[in-house]
Amino acid sequence: MSKVMKAVRLHAFGGPDELHYEDATMPVPVAGEVLVRVYAAGINPPDLYLREGYRTLPPEWQPSPQFPLIPGTDVSGVVMAVHDDDTGFRVGDEVYAMIRFPDNLFTGSGGYAEYVTVPAKQLALKPRNINHVQAAAAPMSLLTAWQFLVETGHDAPNPFQSFPHVPVALKGKTVLVNGAGGGVGHLAVQIACWKGAHVIAVASGRHESLLRELGAETFMDYKKVAPEAHVKNIDLVIDTVGGNDMARFLRVIRPGGAFYPVNPLGFTDYDEAARLGVTVSSIQVRSSGKQLNDAAVLLEDGTLRIVVENTWSLYEAAKAHERASRGSIQGKLVLTVA
């Protein structure tokens, strides 16, 4: 007889009120998987996109939903069961992960629940000196910044470009991070600093104190100044905001420099970039237990810090999505699971 758990499920695409806290069947691990008791689940932009039905994607990319589905890719919790003895994990291990992304991009990865199964290769031991809320806030944002700036870590086809993404060397370089106060942005600032770059952080003024604490040498409030009018000869711009005006940053990048749009769908000025000698490169972030394990060292020694703006209980997922939909988040939002 199947066991029952609490989960947040979608029965239709739409607004936050489509997130329903209800009974669901507890998953059972298959070969290569472990069962995790979820203590906290991070909220990421793809969770919102999934809830809305990825309505901004081109028609040929639109999902074919299989309702009900459980959103949520980022979790932190405790291993409750293992299918195989060779998974590398034991019952009782504290772990964190980004689950089945982008494989379950359109079907939900199951993180908004009391229990979830996770492929062992996508799982890592939780850093010992951070709590489950901080750990659940980390995976997607951390892996995105890591795969852009440190190592891609996989050879899967890139849906955004015909060539593989290769991170540029950052030591001694000047890096501008647009949207530096958000989930990916505040980690990109820290990783760039760790790699020896001089970092310019662009965000709203309320993030200035935090971003200077995290290592940014220069801060620019985009509400007061247009960064593209005040900087030049930048080696790398990583844009975490997206939109249709990303090309404005091309003029501040030196010939031979690079532009990394985290969400490249709004960028169309590839010919102009080529004329200016600027490499435009992006990635599709992918789950990786190995990279989370590598980054855990930096989380444990304090080199990297995870900022959480606010938490909600799992049954308050709709309220959390309402907050997320308003944007301008400092760091991350997290659901806690009783």
N, C-alpha and C positions, 0 to 999 in steps of 0.2 A: 504493500500500500504506500502510495506517495506521501511524503511529508509536506506540510504546508508552512510557508513563511510569509512575512509581510514584504511587499515591494511597491514601488511606484511604477504604474504601467500606463501606456498610451493605448487607447482604443480607436483613436482618430487623430489626424494631424490638426494642429491649431494652436491656440494661445495657452498660457500657463494653466488655465482651468481644465485642460485636457489631461493633466497629470493626476492620476487617481491612486491614492494609497489604499491597497486592498490585499486580499489573500492571493497567493500565487504558489505554484508547485515548486518545491525546493529542487534545485538542479542536482544531478548526480555526476561526479567526475567520470570521464572515460579515460582511455589510455593516454598517458602524457599530461594529465590534468590533476589539479588539486582542488579541493573544496575549501573556500575561504569564508570564515565568518566576518562579515564586513563591520568595521567599527566606524568608518567614515568614508564618504564618497565625494570626490571633487566635482565641481561644475565647470564645464568647458564650453566654448562657443559651439562645437559640433553637437552638444546636447540640445542647445537651442535650435540649431538648424534642423536636427532630426525631428524635434517636436513640431516644428513648422512645416515639415515635409520638404526640406531643402529647396524651397521655392525660388531661390535666387540662382540655382544651377541651370545650365543649358537644358533644354527639353530632353536631349538624348541621355542626360545623366540623371534624370529624375528617378526616384526610387519606386519600387513596387513593394508596398508595405505588406507585412504579414502580422496583423494585429491579433492579440495584444502583444506589445513589445515593451521591454524594460530598458530605458536609456541608461547611460552612465558608463564611462570607460575607466575612470580613475578611482582606485580603492586602496584602503589600508585596512588590515585586519589580521586575523590569526588563522593558521591552517588547521582545519578540522578533520580532514581526511585526505589521503593520497591514494590514487588508483594503482600506481606502480612504486615499487621500492626505490627505483633508480631516478626518481624525479629530482633528487637533491634536496628535498624538503621533508621535514618531519612534522607530525601533529604537534601543535603548540608554537611553531615558529611564527614570529611577527613579520609580516610581509607587506609589500606594496607593489602596485602594478598599474600599467595602462593595458587594458584588456582588448585583444582582438581588433586592434585599430591599424589600418582602415578596413580590415576584412568585414567587420560588422557595421560599417559606416551607415548603412540604411536599415539595419535590422535591430540595432541596439545591442550593447555588450553586456547588459545585465547588472551594472554596478549599483543602481538605485534599489538595493534590496538587502535583506538580512544575510543572504548567502549568495555566493556566485562561484562558478567554476572558472578556473584560470589555467591556460596552458603553462606548464612549468617553465618553459623557455622565456615567458613574458614576465615572470615573477622574480622579485629580488627581496632579500632580507631588508626589513625596515631599518633605516639608520637609527642607532640606539639612542641618540640624545635628542631626537625629535618625537613628538607625540603623533598619534594616528591622524589627527586633524591636519597637521602640517604635512605628514607623509601623503595623505590623500590629495592634498592640494598640489603636489609636485609633479606627478608623472607626465602628463601630456605637455605642460608648459616646459618642464625641464628637458624632456626628450626633444621637443621642437628646437629649443635654443641649442641643445647639445648637437643635434644632427645638422643644424645650420652652421655652427661655429667650431665644433670640435671634430666630429667624424660622423659621416652619414651612417655607417655601420651596416649597410645592406646594399645589395645590387638589384633590387626590384625595379622594374620599369618605372620611370618618372612620368606621371600623367601630365605634368606641367611643361615639360621640355624634352627634347630629343637626346640630350647629353646628360651624363651623370653630374650631380652636384658635388663639387670639391671645395671644402672650406678653405679660405685663404689664411695664411699665417697672420697673426694679429700682434705679435710682439713689436712694440714701438710704433704701431699704426694708430691712426685716429679713426675711431668708430663712432658714428652717430646712431643712436637707437631712438626711433620714433615710436611713441606709445610706450615709453619706458616705465610707466607706473603700473602697467597691467601684468597679467600672469606671465606671458612669454617675455615681455619687456624687462621686468625687474630681474629676471634670471639672465637674460642676454647681457644686461649691464654688468652683472657680477661675473659671468663667464668671460666676457671680454676683458674685464679688469684682471681676472686670474691669469689670462693668457698674455698679459703685459700691454694691453692697449690703453690709449688715452680715450676716455669715453665722454661723449657729449650726450646728455639725456634730454629728450624732448617730451614734455608732458604738461598737464595743467599745474598751476602753481601749488596746489595742495600736496603734490608729491615731492616737492623740492627737497625738504628736509630728509625724507626717507632715501631718496636717490643719491644724495650726497653721502649719507651714511653707508650706502651700498657701494660707493667707490667712484661715482661719476665726478669727473673733474670740473665739468661745465654743465650748467642746467639752463634750459631755455623753456620759458612758459609760452606755449604756442598761442595762448589767448592774448598775449601782449606783443609778441614779435613773430614774424614769419621766419622760421629757421633758414629757409633757402635763400633769404636775402641777407643773412648775417654770417654765414660760414662758407668756406671754400676749401678746395684741395683735400676733401675727405677721402680716406682710403676705402671705407666701407660704410654704407648705410643699410641698416636692417630695419625694415618698416613692418611693425606689428599691427598697424591700424587698417591698412588697405583702402579701398575706394577708387574713385576714378581720377584722382589728382596726384597719384604717386609719382608721376613723371617729373613733378617739380623738383624732386631731389636729384635728378640726373645732373642738373647744372652745378651742383655743389661737389660732385665727385671728380677727383682728378682723373686724367686719362690713364687707363690701366687699373683703375679702381673697380669696385664691385657694388652692386645693388641687390639686396636680398629681400624680396617681398614675401612675407609669411603667408599672405593670402594673395596670390598673383592674379586672380581672376579679373580684377579691375585694371590691370596694367596692359597697355596695348602699344607702347612706344618703343618697341624693340629696334626699329630702324634708327630712331634717334639715338638710342643707347649705343648702337654699333658705330654711328657716325662720331660720337663723342669718345669712343674707346672704352666704354663702360660695360663690364660683364654683368648681365642680369641672370640670376640663378635662384631657383627655388627647390623645395622638396615637398614630398608627402610624408609627414611624420609617420613612423611605424613603431609598433610595440617592440621593446627590447629589454629583457631582464638583465642582460649583460651590461648595457649602458646605464641602467638604473643602479646596478651594483657598482659600476665604476664611479658614478656620481655620488653614491652614498658616502664615499670617503670624504668628499668635499662638504657634504651636509653634516657629517659627524665632527669634522674639525673646525666648522664655522666659516669655511671659505664661502660657502653658499648658504643663504638664508631664505626660507620660504615665508612670504608675507601673506597672512589671511585677514581679509577685511571683516568677514562676518561668517557665522555659522547658523544653520537652521536644523531642526530635527527632520528626519526623513519624511515624516507625514506633512511637513511644511514645504515640500519641494516646489509647489506652485508659487508660494511666496518668494522662495529663493530665485525662481526663474523670473518672476516679476522684477526683482532687483537686478538680476543679470541683464535683463532686456533694456534697462535704462543706461547701461554702460558706465564708463568712468570709474571702474573698480580699481581699488588699490590692492594689487596682488590678486588673491583668489577668494572664491566663495565655496563653502563646504557644507555638506549634509552630514549630520551625525546620526548614527544608528544605535538605538538603545539596546 
